[in-house]
Amino acid sequence: MSIFYGRETLLGEVLVCAEVGPREKNLIADHQYEVCFFLDGESYAEEEGGYSPHSWLWNLQDDKDGEHVLIVNISSFKEQTGIASRKVKVEK
């Protein structure tokens, strides 16, 4: 799984995309799953109806400046899980 957002320093609102790799995509193609976002290990946002690639609009207004770790967790209802993380820098 990969996470991409298009720029190194994040400001305002950012479109975050999470995509399951081609080999793994076949495992979840016919199954419902959810996408969970964590910031610095804390639950941040959740989308029940997952798809790949999955886009999420992240509003950084209430987040602290500095470096953080964004984690995306995709979990199927058949107990399959994919996790990816990425270091991000927030500036206001």
Order of alpha helices (4+ residues) and beta strands (2+ residues): beta-beta-beta-alpha-beta-beta-beta-beta-beta
